[in-house]
Amino acid sequence: MKTQRPYARATVTPKGEHALSKGHPWVYEAEVVSLEPTPGAADVPNGSIVDVVSRKGTYLGSGLLSLKSKIRIRLITRNANDRFDGAFWKRKVQWAWSYRKTVMGADASACRVIFSEADGFPGLVVDRFEDVLVAETLSVGMERLKTVIFPALLEVLAEDGIAIRGLYERNDASTRTLEGLSQTTGWFAGGNAGEAGSLDPLAPGAPGTEAFGPTATQIEENGVRYEVDFENGQKTGFFLDQKYNRRAVAKLARGRRVLDCFTHTGSFALNAAHGGAEFVNAVDISELAVAQAKKNAQLNGLDGKMAFTAANVFDLLPQLEAARDHTYDFIVLDPPAFTKSRKTIDSAARGYKEINYRAMKLLPRGGYLATCSCSHFMDTEHFRRVVSYAARDAGVQLRQIEERQQAPDHPILWGVPETDYLKFFLFQVV
């Protein structure tokens, strides 16, 4: 670089340069050769913006520094002309929201508004549930910037005529500790649309939080209503990424007897019942999840043709097979991620094979199977092999109906495999 920019500068190895040139936005700790403060400064603050350059001084991008994480820098831009003021962040928020309006249409009332690296907000996720935003902040850089980004997000939505009663923070993920961040939950102060106010996060129950209302709301997806408990539910309170996969299941469910495994709060089961299934059994190991699924069924008037079972799917499927129970002609497998690292991929593969094998053994010829994996470490080809091995051992052949991914409000950014995580297949067993 020929001129000194007003930012700290990180010089990276050829390996780091190569990764950035392929589109990945991360620089790992071992790829940083040197870190130079801005002129006159003694050090580089954690979470601050730094320029990333090659050993020859070529500008590669600017990103957020994390001194306690192995992911040392997360890029936010590759444009050397950007200046990181409030207008910059509002513009990025506008791009993210404009994209959701385009790809989701009316379904943008319940969607992912910001998807971390895929939208250029590394370590930040924001979901909209009708009149509430729920945010999860997983990087120290985004933690420092949320007092700028959150008001900008509320302002952009308000300019579009969308009233948001509050923004709730779900910062209780253990991965925050890798960034040196504490685990907290609660309303973000000044969370009403158009209000800035004091922007420190408030603890649940603190004075002033009552104005934001209850920590639950209702959404509608594919004609099915759900109650979303965003204070206590998993992640931000509801999994939005399977929205259109659930609709694909509903399309095939009419007149069928459906077993929805790992139902969580009943989303696949409810879509199947809403789609005209004769009978649906929603199964999950969590009694709390099953109770919420039943509540959602009652909300939609579907509980009359549904059963709700608290059981371990790994135990239930062999039990049904041993009992020669052929009740079901459509099985849905939507398990949690069996692996969150490359180290456990083999054990995860065994888990995926087991449940798919058992489901295929239970289904009659002509029955239907929906199966998926939500871990990016279990890539598509690996998952395909696992399912094919299960079919071989079960003595069946699979006729593929559809191969799907996450809904487009969770965009896949090429060059960033972490954004390509959901694999979903619909089969007929023949």
C-alpha positions in Angstrom: 0.0 0.0 0.0 1.4 3.4 -1.0 -0.5 5.5 1.5 -1.1 5.1 5.2 -4.8 4.4 6.0 -6.2 5.4 9.4 -6.5 1.7 10.4 -4.2 -0.8 12.0 -2.6 -3.2 9.5 -2.3 -7.0 9.6 0.2 -8.6 7.2 -0.8 -12.2 6.3 1.1 -15.3 5.0 0.7 -16.5 1.4 -1.6 -19.2 2.7 -3.9 -16.5 4.2 -3.7 -14.4 1.1 -4.7 -17.5 -1.0 -7.7 -18.2 1.2 -8.9 -14.7 0.9 -8.4 -14.6 -2.9 -10.7 -17.7 -3.1 -13.5 -15.8 -1.3 -13.2 -17.0 2.3 -13.5 -14.0 4.7 -11.4 -15.4 7.6 -7.8 -15.0 8.6 -6.6 -17.5 11.1 -4.1 -16.7 14.0 -1.3 -18.6 12.3 -1.7 -16.7 9.1 -1.0 -13.3 10.7 2.7 -12.3 10.2 2.5 -8.9 11.9 0.0 -6.5 13.4 0.8 -2.8 13.3 -1.2 -0.2 15.2 -2.4 3.0 13.7 0.3 5.8 13.7 0.7 7.1 17.3 -1.1 4.2 18.9 0.5 1.7 21.3 -1.6 -1.3 20.4 -4.5 -2.6 18.4 -7.8 -2.8 20.4 -9.6 -6.1 20.4 -12.6 -5.9 18.1 -11.3 -3.0 16.1 -11.2 -2.7 12.3 -7.9 -3.6 10.6 -6.6 -3.5 7.1 -5.4 -6.9 5.8 -2.4 -6.8 3.4 -0.1 -9.3 1.7 3.6 -9.4 2.4 4.0 -7.1 -0.7 1.7 -4.6 0.9 -1.3 -5.3 -1.5 -4.6 -4.5 0.1 -6.8 -7.6 0.5 -9.6 -6.3 2.6 -10.6 -4.9 6.0 -12.0 -6.9 8.9 -12.7 -7.1 12.6 -9.9 -8.2 14.9 -10.4 -10.9 17.5 -7.4 -11.3 19.8 -8.7 -14.3 21.7 -10.1 -16.4 18.8 -8.2 -18.7 16.4 -10.2 -16.8 13.7 -8.1 -13.7 14.1 -9.7 -11.4 11.5 -13.1 -11.6 9.8 -13.5 -9.5 6.7 -16.3 -7.0 6.3 -15.2 -5.5 3.0 -12.7 -5.9 0.1 -13.2 -2.3 -1.0 -10.4 0.1 -0.1 -12.7 3.1 -0.6 -15.1 2.1 2.2 -15.1 4.2 5.4 -16.6 2.5 8.4 -19.1 5.1 9.7 -22.7 4.8 10.5 -23.7 5.3 6.8 -21.6 2.3 5.9 -23.4 0.0 8.3 -26.8 1.3 7.5 -26.1 0.7 3.8 -25.1 -2.9 4.6 -28.3 -3.4 6.6 -30.3 -1.9 3.7 -28.7 -4.4 1.3 -29.5 -7.3 3.6 -33.2 -6.3 4.1 -33.7 -5.5 0.4 -32.5 -9.0 -0.4 -35.0 -10.6 2.0 -37.8 -8.6 0.6 -36.9 -9.8 -2.9 -36.4 -13.5 -2.2 -39.0 -14.0 0.6 -41.8 -11.7 -0.4 -44.7 -11.9 2.1 -42.7 -14.6 4.0 -40.3 -11.9 5.2 -42.6 -11.4 8.2 -40.7 -14.3 9.7 -37.3 -14.7 8.3 -33.5 -14.3 8.9 -32.7 -10.7 8.3 -28.9 -10.9 8.8 -27.0 -14.1 8.3 -23.4 -13.5 9.5 -20.7 -13.8 6.9 -23.3 -14.3 4.1 -24.4 -10.7 4.6 -21.0 -9.2 5.6 -21.8 -9.1 9.4 -19.4 -11.8 10.7 -20.6 -13.4 13.9 -24.0 -11.7 13.9 -27.4 -13.4 13.3 -30.7 -11.5 13.4 -34.1 -13.2 12.9 -37.4 -11.4 12.6 -40.5 -12.9 14.2 -43.3 -10.6 13.1 -43.0 -7.7 15.6 -39.8 -8.8 17.3 -36.1 -9.1 16.3 -33.9 -11.6 18.0 -30.1 -11.3 17.7 -27.3 -13.6 18.4 -23.8 -12.0 18.5 -20.9 -14.4 18.4 -17.8 -12.2 17.6 -16.2 -9.4 19.6 -16.2 -7.1 16.6 -20.0 -7.3 16.2 -20.4 -6.9 19.9 -18.6 -3.6 19.8 -20.6 -2.5 16.7 -24.1 -3.5 17.8 -24.8 0.0 19.2 -24.4 1.2 15.6 -25.9 -1.8 13.7 -29.0 -2.4 15.8 -30.4 1.1 15.6 -29.6 1.1 11.9 -31.6 -2.1 11.5 -34.6 -0.7 13.4 -34.4 2.5 11.3 -34.3 0.6 8.0 -37.4 -1.4 9.0 -39.2 1.6 10.3 -38.6 3.4 7.0 -40.3 0.4 5.3 -43.3 0.8 7.6 -42.5 -2.2 9.8 -43.1 -1.7 13.5 -40.8 -3.6 15.8 -41.7 -3.6 19.4 -38.2 -4.7 20.6 -34.9 -6.4 19.8 -34.1 -9.3 22.1 -30.5 -10.6 22.5 -29.9 -14.3 22.8 -26.2 -14.2 23.7 -26.2 -17.4 25.7 -24.2 -19.6 23.2 -21.1 -21.1 24.8 -19.1 -20.2 21.7 -19.1 -16.6 22.9 -16.4 -17.6 25.4 -14.0 -18.3 22.5 -14.2 -14.6 21.8 -13.8 -13.6 25.4 -17.4 -12.6 25.7 -19.8 -13.3 28.5 -23.2 -15.1 28.1 -26.2 -12.8 28.4 -29.8 -12.5 27.4 -32.2 -9.7 27.5 -33.8 -6.8 25.7 -31.6 -4.3 23.9 -32.4 -0.8 25.3 -33.9 1.6 22.8 -35.3 -1.3 20.9 -38.4 0.4 19.7 -38.4 1.4 16.1 -37.1 4.9 15.6 -35.8 5.3 19.1 -32.1 5.4 19.9 -32.0 6.1 23.7 -29.5 4.4 25.9 -28.1 1.5 24.0 -26.7 -0.7 26.7 -28.1 -4.2 26.8 -30.5 -4.7 29.7 -30.9 -7.8 31.8 -34.2 -9.6 31.8 -36.5 -8.0 34.3 -34.5 -4.9 34.7 -36.5 -1.6 35.0 -37.7 -0.5 31.6 -37.9 -3.9 29.9 -41.6 -4.3 30.6 -42.3 -1.8 27.8 -41.1 -4.3 25.2 -43.8 -6.8 26.1 -43.7 -10.6 26.5 -40.8 -12.8 25.4 -43.0 -14.7 23.1 -44.8 -13.9 19.9 -46.7 -15.7 17.1 -45.7 -16.2 13.5 -47.3 -17.8 10.5 -45.4 -20.1 8.1 -46.9 -22.0 5.2 -50.4 -21.3 6.6 -49.4 -22.8 10.0 -49.2 -20.6 13.2 -46.6 -21.1 15.8 -45.9 -19.6 19.2 -42.2 -18.6 19.4 -40.6 -18.5 22.8 -37.5 -16.5 21.9 -36.3 -16.2 25.5 -36.2 -20.0 26.2 -36.3 -21.7 22.7 -33.3 -23.0 21.0 -31.0 -20.5 19.2 -33.2 -17.5 18.5 -36.4 -19.4 19.3 -37.4 -21.0 16.1 -35.7 -22.6 13.1 -36.6 -20.7 10.0 -34.2 -22.4 7.6 -36.5 -25.3 6.8 -39.5 -23.2 5.9 -39.8 -24.3 2.3 -38.6 -27.9 3.0 -41.6 -28.2 5.4 -43.8 -27.0 2.6 -42.4 -29.7 0.3 -43.2 -32.3 3.0 -46.8 -31.0 3.3 -47.3 -31.3 -0.4 -46.6 -35.1 -0.2 -48.4 -35.7 3.1 -52.0 -35.8 2.0 -53.7 -39.0 3.1 -50.5 -40.4 4.7 -49.5 -41.5 8.2 -46.5 -39.6 9.2 -43.8 -40.1 11.8 -41.9 -36.9 12.4 -38.7 -37.7 14.2 -36.8 -35.0 16.1 -39.9 -32.8 15.8 -38.6 -30.1 18.2 -41.7 -27.7 18.4 -43.6 -29.7 15.8 -42.9 -27.7 12.5 -42.6 -30.6 10.1 -45.4 -32.5 11.8 -47.7 -29.5 11.7 -47.0 -28.8 8.1 -47.8 -32.5 7.3 -51.1 -32.3 9.2 -52.0 -29.0 7.6 -51.2 -30.6 4.2 -53.9 -33.2 4.8 -52.0 -36.1 6.4 -54.4 -38.8 7.9 -52.4 -39.0 11.1 -49.1 -37.6 12.4 -47.0 -38.6 15.4 -44.5 -35.9 16.5 -41.6 -37.4 18.4 -38.8 -35.6 20.4 -36.6 -36.6 23.3 -37.4 -33.2 25.0 -40.7 -33.2 26.9 -40.7 -29.4 26.8 -40.4 -29.5 23.0 -43.2 -32.0 22.7 -45.4 -29.9 25.0 -44.7 -26.9 22.8 -45.5 -28.9 19.7 -48.8 -30.0 21.2 -49.6 -26.4 22.0 -48.9 -25.3 18.5 -51.1 -28.1 17.2 -54.0 -26.8 19.4 -53.3 -23.3 18.1 -54.0 -24.6 14.6 -56.9 -26.9 15.4 -54.8 -29.9 14.3 -54.3 -31.8 17.5 -57.3 -34.1 16.7 -55.2 -36.0 14.1 -51.9 -35.8 15.9 -50.1 -37.7 18.6 -47.1 -36.4 20.6 -44.4 -38.7 21.9 -41.5 -37.9 24.2 -38.9 -40.5 23.2 -35.4 -41.1 22.0 -35.6 -41.7 18.3 -32.6 -44.0 18.4 -34.6 -46.2 20.8 -38.0 -45.8 19.2 -37.2 -46.8 15.6 -35.7 -50.2 16.5 -38.7 -50.8 18.9 -41.1 -50.1 16.1 -39.2 -52.4 13.8 -39.0 -55.2 16.4 -42.8 -54.9 16.9 -43.3 -55.1 13.1 -45.2 -51.8 13.4 -46.0 -50.7 9.8 -48.2 -47.8 10.8 -46.3 -45.2 9.0 -45.8 -44.6 5.2 -44.0 -41.3 5.5 -41.1 -40.7 7.9 -39.3 -37.3 8.5 -35.8 -37.3 9.9 -34.8 -33.8 11.0 -32.1 -34.4 13.7 -29.9 -31.8 15.4 -26.4 -31.5 14.1 -24.6 -34.7 14.9 -21.2 -33.1 14.4 -19.9 -29.5 15.0 -16.3 -30.3 14.1 -14.3 -32.4 11.7 -13.1 -34.6 14.5 -16.5 -36.1 15.1 -17.5 -36.6 11.5 -17.2 -40.4 11.6 -19.4 -40.8 14.6 -21.9 -38.4 13.1 -22.0 -40.5 9.9 -22.8 -43.6 12.0 -25.6 -41.7 13.6 -27.1 -40.5 10.3 -26.8 -44.0 8.8 -28.5 -45.6 11.8 -31.6 -43.5 11.8 -31.9 -43.6 8.0 -31.5 -47.4 7.9 -34.1 -47.8 10.6 -36.6 -45.5 8.8 -36.1 -47.4 5.5 -36.7 -50.7 7.3 -40.0 -49.4 8.7 -41.3 -47.9 5.5 -43.4 -50.0 3.1 -42.5 -50.1 -0.6 -43.8 -46.9 -2.0 -43.4 -45.1 1.3 -41.8 -41.7 1.5 -38.7 -40.5 3.4 -37.6 -36.9 4.2 -34.1 -36.8 5.6 -31.6 -34.0 6.3 -28.4 -32.9 7.9 -27.8 -29.4 9.3 -24.0 -29.5 9.8 -21.7 -28.0 7.2 -19.0 -30.5 8.2 -21.2 -33.2 6.8 -21.0 -32.1 3.2 -23.5 -33.1 0.6 -21.4 -35.8 -1.0 -20.6 -37.4 2.4 -24.3 -37.3 3.4 -25.3 -38.8 0.1 -22.9 -41.7 0.7 -24.2 -42.3 4.2 -27.9 -42.4 3.0 -26.9 -44.7 0.1 -25.1 -47.1 2.5 -28.2 -47.1 4.7 -30.4 -48.0 1.7 -28.0 -50.8 0.6 -28.1 -52.3 4.1 -31.8 -52.0 4.4 -32.3 -53.7 1.1 -34.2 -50.9 -0.6 -33.8 -48.6 -3.5 -34.4 -44.9 -3.2 -36.1 -42.8 -5.9 -35.2 -39.2 -5.4 -38.0 -36.7 -5.6 -36.1 -33.5 -4.6 -32.8 -32.3 -3.2 -33.1 -29.1 -1.3 -31.2 -26.7 0.9 -32.0 -23.9 3.4 -34.4 -21.2 2.5 -33.0 -18.2 0.6 -33.1 -15.9 3.6 -30.1 -18.1 4.8 -28.0 -17.5 1.6 -25.1 -19.6 0.6 -22.0 -17.5 -0.1 -19.7 -19.3 -2.5 -16.2 -19.6 -1.1 -17.6 -19.8 2.4 -18.5 -23.4 3.1 -19.8 -22.6 6.6 -22.9 -21.0 4.9 -23.7 -24.1 3.0 -24.9 -26.3 5.8 -28.4 -27.8 5.3 -28.9 -30.9 3.2 -32.4 -32.1 2.6 -33.7 -35.0 0.5 -37.1 -36.3 -0.3 -37.2 -40.0 -1.5 -39.7 -42.7 -2.3 -38.7 -46.2 -1.1 -39.0 -48.6 -4.1 
